[in-house]
Amino acid sequence: MIENRTHLVRDTTFTEDTSKIRTGHGPDNMATLRSFAINQLRATGRTNIAADLREMSYQPFHRPLNLLGSA
């Protein structure tokens, strides 16, 4: 199976294929949120998604809002 670039990043960075979310709309909703996070990072020119997510986690209430332009 050929996977696209976004799914590969979602699987390697977020370990999406091992997720325990399996019922209802949960899997689709989480895939959407993960893709949104990846696309927002890429829109700002970032290329190392895993490293950038780690950096965002250091100040979880400030850095994601700065990325979105809300803070």
GUFIBA-979206 format. One record per residue (C-alpha): x, y, z; residue number from 1. Coordinates in Angstrom, 1 decimal. Each point is the difference from the previous one (the first is absolute). Example, Ala and Ser with C-alpha at 12.3 -4.5 7.8 and 13.67 -1.06 7.14 Angstrom:
2
+--------+--------+--------+------+
|      X |      Y |      Z | kegu |
+--------+--------+--------+------+
|   12.3 |   -4.5 |    7.8 |    1 |
|    1.4 |    3.4 |   -0.7 |    2 |
+--------+--------+--------+------+
***
This chain:
71
+--------+--------+--------+------+
|      X |      Y |      Z | kegu |
+--------+--------+--------+------+
|    0.0 |    0.0 |    0.0 |    1 |
|    1.3 |    3.4 |   -0.9 |    2 |
|   -0.5 |    2.6 |    2.8 |    3 |
|   -0.1 |    3.7 |   -0.6 |    4 |
|    2.4 |    2.4 |    1.7 |    5 |
|   -2.5 |    1.2 |    2.7 |    6 |
|   -1.0 |   -3.6 |    1.0 |    7 |
|    3.6 |   -1.0 |    0.3 |    8 |
|    0.7 |    2.9 |    2.3 |    9 |
|   -3.2 |   -0.7 |    2.0 |   10 |
|    1.0 |   -3.6 |    0.4 |   11 |
|    3.7 |    0.5 |    0.9 |   12 |
|   -0.4 |    3.1 |    2.1 |   13 |
|   -3.4 |   -0.7 |    1.7 |   14 |
|    0.2 |   -3.8 |   -0.3 |   15 |
|   -3.5 |    0.1 |   -1.5 |   16 |
|   -0.1 |   -3.6 |   -1.0 |   17 |
|    0.3 |   -1.1 |    3.6 |   18 |
|   -2.7 |    2.3 |    1.3 |   19 |
|   -2.6 |   -1.4 |    2.3 |   20 |
|   -2.7 |    2.3 |   -1.3 |   21 |
|   -2.1 |   -2.3 |   -2.1 |   22 |
|   -3.7 |    0.8 |    0.4 |   23 |
|   -2.5 |    2.5 |   -1.4 |   24 |
|    1.5 |    3.1 |   -1.6 |   25 |
|    3.0 |   -0.1 |    2.3 |   26 |
|    2.6 |   -1.3 |   -2.5 |   27 |
|   -1.1 |    2.5 |   -2.7 |   28 |
|    0.0 |    2.9 |    2.4 |   29 |
|    3.4 |   -0.8 |    1.4 |   30 |
|    1.4 |   -0.4 |   -3.6 |   31 |
|   -1.4 |    3.4 |   -0.8 |   32 |
|    1.6 |    1.6 |    3.1 |   33 |
|    3.3 |   -1.6 |   -0.7 |   34 |
|    0.0 |    1.2 |   -3.6 |   35 |
|   -1.0 |    3.5 |    1.1 |   36 |
|    3.0 |    0.1 |    2.3 |   37 |
|    2.4 |   -1.2 |   -2.7 |   38 |
|   -1.4 |    2.4 |   -2.6 |   39 |
|    0.2 |    3.0 |    2.4 |   40 |
|    3.7 |   -0.8 |    0.6 |   41 |
|    0.7 |   -0.4 |   -3.7 |   42 |
|   -1.8 |    3.3 |   -0.8 |   43 |
|    2.5 |    1.8 |    2.1 |   44 |
|    2.9 |   -1.6 |   -1.8 |   45 |
|    0.9 |   -2.7 |    2.5 |   46 |
|    1.3 |   -3.3 |   -1.4 |   47 |
|    0.8 |   -2.2 |    3.0 |   48 |
|   -3.4 |   -0.6 |    1.4 |   49 |
|    1.0 |   -2.2 |    2.9 |   50 |
|    2.6 |    2.4 |    1.3 |   51 |
|   -2.4 |    2.9 |   -0.4 |   52 |
|   -2.7 |   -1.8 |    1.9 |   53 |
|    2.5 |   -0.6 |    2.8 |   54 |
|    0.9 |    3.6 |    0.1 |   55 |
|   -3.7 |    1.0 |    0.1 |   56 |
|   -0.5 |   -2.3 |    3.0 |   57 |
|    2.5 |    2.0 |    2.1 |   58 |
|   -2.5 |    2.8 |    0.3 |   59 |
|   -3.3 |   -1.6 |   -0.9 |   60 |
|   -2.2 |    3.1 |    0.8 |   61 |
|    2.1 |    2.5 |   -2.0 |   62 |
|    1.8 |   -1.4 |   -2.9 |   63 |
|   -2.9 |   -1.6 |   -1.9 |   64 |
|   -2.0 |    3.2 |    0.3 |   65 |
|    3.0 |    2.0 |   -1.3 |   66 |
|    0.2 |   -2.4 |   -3.0 |   67 |
|   -3.7 |    0.6 |   -0.7 |   68 |
|    0.4 |    3.8 |    0.4 |   69 |
|   -2.4 |    0.1 |    3.0 |   70 |
|    2.3 |    1.2 |    2.7 |   71 |
+--------+--------+--------+------+
***
